[in-house]
Amino acid sequence: MNGTLLLRITTAIILLTHSVFGIFNGGINDFGNLYLNQIGFAPFDVFLAWSIKL
């Protein structure tokens, strides 16, 4: 039980730091504009990227 809890907390910290750095360095807008726009989500690209990140 303690091993599973430690694994969950560690995973949560890793995912949280990934999200926070993406928010502050402009990576979310780049993901929306550069990737999602190219694969066909053109009108909602940045909105969808922010929805995924949050």
ZIKA-V819439 format. One record per residue. N is the residue number from 1. RES is the residue in one small letter. SS is DSSP state (H for helix, E for strand, C for the rest). PHI is phi as a letter, one per 40 degrees, with the letter a starting at -180 (none if undefined). PSI is psi in whole degrees, -180 to 180 (none if undefined). Layout:
n=N res=RES ss=SS phi=PHI psi=PSI
n=N res=RES ss=SS phi=PHI psi=PSI
//
This chain:
n=1 res=m ss=C phi=none psi=-43
n=2 res=n ss=H phi=c psi=-34
n=3 res=g ss=H phi=c psi=-40
n=4 res=t ss=H phi=c psi=-41
n=5 res=l ss=H phi=c psi=-43
n=6 res=l ss=H phi=c psi=-41
n=7 res=l ss=H phi=c psi=-42
n=8 res=r ss=H phi=c psi=-43
n=9 res=i ss=H phi=c psi=-42
n=10 res=t ss=H phi=c psi=-44
n=11 res=t ss=H phi=c psi=-41
n=12 res=a ss=H phi=c psi=-40
n=13 res=i ss=H phi=c psi=-42
n=14 res=i ss=H phi=c psi=-46
n=15 res=l ss=H phi=c psi=-37
n=16 res=l ss=H phi=c psi=-45
n=17 res=t ss=H phi=c psi=-36
n=18 res=h ss=H phi=c psi=-42
n=19 res=s ss=H phi=c psi=-44
n=20 res=v ss=H phi=c psi=-45
n=21 res=f ss=H phi=c psi=-36
n=22 res=g ss=H phi=c psi=-33
n=23 res=i ss=H phi=c psi=-43
n=24 res=f ss=H phi=c psi=-17
n=25 res=n ss=C phi=b psi=8
n=26 res=g ss=C phi=g psi=11
n=27 res=g ss=H phi=c psi=-28
n=28 res=i ss=H phi=c psi=-44
n=29 res=n ss=H phi=c psi=-39
n=30 res=d ss=H phi=c psi=-42
n=31 res=f ss=H phi=c psi=-43
n=32 res=g ss=H phi=c psi=-49
n=33 res=n ss=H phi=c psi=-42
n=34 res=l ss=H phi=c psi=-38
n=35 res=y ss=H phi=c psi=-56
n=36 res=l ss=H phi=c psi=-33
n=37 res=n ss=C phi=c psi=-39
n=38 res=q ss=C phi=c psi=-28
n=39 res=i ss=C phi=c psi=8
n=40 res=g ss=C phi=h psi=12
n=41 res=f ss=C phi=b psi=38
n=42 res=a ss=H phi=d psi=-49
n=43 res=p ss=H phi=c psi=-23
n=44 res=f ss=H phi=b psi=25
n=45 res=d ss=H phi=c psi=-53
n=46 res=v ss=H phi=c psi=-39
n=47 res=f ss=H phi=c psi=-43
n=48 res=l ss=H phi=c psi=-39
n=49 res=a ss=H phi=c psi=-43
n=50 res=w ss=H phi=c psi=-36
n=51 res=s ss=H phi=c psi=-41
n=52 res=i ss=H phi=c psi=-44
n=53 res=k ss=H phi=c psi=-40
n=54 res=l ss=C phi=c psi=none
//
